[in-house]
Amino acid sequence: MLPSFLSWIYSRMNTQQKMDPADDLGSSMFELIRDLFPICRSITGNGVRETLRMINSIIPLEMKEVPSGTGVFDWVVPKEWNIKDAFIKDTRGNRIIDFHRSNLHVLNYSIPVKGNFKLDILKEHIFTIPDKPSWIPYRTSYYAEDWGFCMSHKQLQEMKEDTYEVQIDSTLHDGSLTYGEVYIKGKSSQEVLISTHICHPSLCNDNLSGIAVNTFLAESIRSSDPYYSYRFIFIPGTIGAITWLSENEQHLQRIKYGIVTSLLGLDDLFTYKRTRSGNESIDKIAEHILKTTAVDHVVTDFIPYGYDETQFCSPGINLPVCSLSRIPYGQYPEYHTSADDLNLISVKALKDSFELLSKIVMHIEADRKYINLFPKGEPQLGKRGLYDNVGGRNDSKEFQMALLWVLNFSDGSHSLTDISIRSGISVELITEASALLQIHALIKELD
């Protein structure tokens, strides 16, 4: 028998392949994205809290509040931003731009403004994408007080010389930065950290896809009995990671594996970005799975730019954290535009992303080392009923070899994942063989 966690998640993955599309896990993830899509999120504010409350309806999420002005390493938690309304009206009272039609229309973190502006002045505060004239850009001004609007270039060209009424009904005040955390206690106190950013407004691939996949992955692991402990964090990009690290620095030594997930909703190749050292256990596991799973992928070395892996891998922290996405940030045309909508992502891509991450988790669970209790020569398997006596299995010969591989390499320096990679035998079979050998007191787990 497989250990309970591996057995559970492996059977769930197989079951998912047989389910009707209406019941598919991918559809559940897509529905969560659809529900989250209208919310105006930023690095702080009520949009983040509303998002976390919706996640909390699926998994038990603990919301943490860190007050504005708190020093977090070289940064300071900023003032909290919230917005009620924003518009540009022409002289006839028509809303040329309406925040309630798209929350991308406002420069994220805009200071409040109210007044009348001639077009030439107003243009200084308008952002468009001239080569994509029907798309609205997503722009921010987190750390420099400013105001502005984002619109399609076509809209801008249609605006006539006039005086326009402008209002951004927003607030910047001392509040807090909010993030969410789910801790799943395993048999070991060593942790797997899985992080995704939650600060973007109505953008599906970046990064409602990461939020949805991580939510359902956490729900899957929580419903099982894992060996390692798992910590899922839902954080604002950059400042959220820095804040979380600053608040949890005393516990970081527990983290043995880490994954930053994002951009998981496109039917495109997977992109794996290695850890800072490039040779951590998570690198070995993920690259092996990508090579042996029939998915298109690219592996890149670490660079100190990207998403929150750059914070987790900063030299004074240096956690074994990688990142996994489909096509990377900035490398698809719809990136940070209104075209990153529900029509861009797919149920299949979300499901495939979930399944790949599940396989990585399965290998992490098997990444434990054992000691052969009868290391001098091959133990006598026949008298224990283990030699050529695994009847009823279609894979009896391969399972026999799995037993021998586990016995030979249970020397305290090779994990079950190492043995799977070296032997070419699936981690499920290697793990099952190890469980049987433990029952017969032939190996024991290394403390």
Buried (B, 14 or more C-beta within 10 A) or exposed (E): EBBEBBBBBBEBBEEBEEEEEEEBBBBBBBEBBEBBBEBBBBBBBBBBBBBBEBBBEBBEBEBBEBEBEBEBBEBBBBBBBBBEEBBBBBEEEEBBBBBEEBBBBBBBBBBBBEEEBEBEEBEEBBBBBEEBEEBBBBBBBBEEEEBBBBBBBEBBEEBEEEEBBBBBBBBBEEBBBBBBBBBBEBEBEBBBBBBBBBBBBBBBBBBBBBBBBBBBBBBBBBEBEBBBBBBBBBBBBBBBBBBBBBBBEEEBEBBBBBBBBBBBBBEBBBBBBBBBEEEBBBBBBBBBBBEBBEBEBEBEEBEEEBBBBBBBBBEEBEBBBBBBBBBBBEEBEBBBBBBBBBEBBBBBBBBBBBBBBBBBBBBBBBBBBBBBBEBEEEBEBEEBEBBEEBEEEEBEEBBBBBBBBBBBBBEEEBBBBBBBBEBEBBBBBBBBBBBBBBEBEBBEEEE
